[in-house]
Amino acid sequence: MKIDVLTLFPEMFDGVFHSSILGKAAEKEIVKLNAINFRPYAGNKHGTVDDTPYGGGGGMVLKPDPIFAAVEDILSRTELPEGQDSPQANADAFMEPGEQKRPRIILMCPQGETFTQSKAEELSQEEHLIFICGHYEGYDERIREHLVTDELSIGDYVLTGGELPAMVIIDSVVRLLPGVLGNETSAVTDSFSTGLLEYPHYTRPAEFRGWKVPDILLSGHHANIDQWRREQALLRTWQRRPELLERLELSKKDQAFLDKLRSKAEAPTES
């Protein structure tokens, strides 16, 4: 996978791209990570990439020309689809309404679709992602209408720029790529991957300050351990994020366990 990030602050990505899981994935050449300053694409001697909004109002708006120029430069260094002979033709190929061709061009925006684990899994199947990180009042609407394939947000709050949300999404996507995590089952059993929050984990020592690891985890009976973990995931989700359960197709066994939890919670307590 190749990931390009268009930003005015590429230095923000140095530590993220060269440390921990992302750094190791890059070393293994599982992913190629690039943070690209789009100011040199401004096309003016002052490197101006923003301007005041037409119609008045506060703040500055990110101009379309440096963003389009930066994306087209990236595409000029990407293999062109058969029958296309220019970077602009390559860009036009995925600007058509209703179509999403590679690469996916992702605008980081508080108005965008809320990022989820399922979106991470979807993006992990792509070969090339381009992230656009703004740092102003907003984007010229033509960037949205004629360039991007996706608009994503990491939550209902506003940050000073799109860099931190892009880092979050990139980390979430890259860790799903084959060979990135040491244990291939880790990504599969993570919270939200199954639709449930993850079950509790324990490690040595078996007893710490009087707090003991549940006996079942020491039993060596894998079927019983799997059942315990499933029930704990259901319990934790019911306690902390009950709305997630409404989206799942639960087995009769799962439903019976939840019904038992609800009955116990609704039962009157003795005074």
Stockholm file with secondary structure:
# STOCKHOLM 1.0

chainA/1-271         MKIDVLTLFPEMFDGVFHSSILGKAAEKEIVKLNAINFRPYAGNKHGTVDDTPYGGGGGMVLKPDPIFAAVEDILSRTELPEGQDSPQANADAFMEPGEQKRPRIILMCPQGETFTQSKAEELSQEEHLIFICGHYEGYDERIREHLVTDELSIGDYVLTGGELPAMVIIDSVVRLLPGVLGNETSAVTDSFSTGLLEYPHYTRPAEFRGWKVPDILLSGHHANIDQWRREQALLRTWQRRPELLERLELSKKDQAFLDKLRSKAEAPTES
#=GR chainA/1-271 SS CEEEEEESCGGGGHHHHHSHHHHHHHHTTSCEEEEEECGGGSCSTTCCCEECCTTCCSSCEECHHHHHHHHHHHHHTSCCCTTCCSHHHHHHHTTSTTCCCSSEEEEEEEEEEECCHHHHHHHTTCSEEEEECCCSSEECHHHHHHTCSEEEESSSSCCSCSHHHHHHHHHHHHTTSTTSSSSTTHHHHSTTTSSSCCCCCCCSCSEETTEECCGGGGSCCHHHHHHHHHHHHHHHHHHHCGGGGGGSCCCHHHHHHHHHHHHHHHSCCCC
#=GC SS_cons         CEEEEEESCGGGGHHHHHSHHHHHHHHTTSCEEEEEECGGGSCSTTCCCEECCTTCCSSCEECHHHHHHHHHHHHHTSCCCTTCCSHHHHHHHTTSTTCCCSSEEEEEEEEEEECCHHHHHHHTTCSEEEEECCCSSEECHHHHHHTCSEEEESSSSCCSCSHHHHHHHHHHHHTTSTTSSSSTTHHHHSTTTSSSCCCCCCCSCSEETTEECCGGGGSCCHHHHHHHHHHHHHHHHHHHCGGGGGGSCCCHHHHHHHHHHHHHHHSCCCC
//
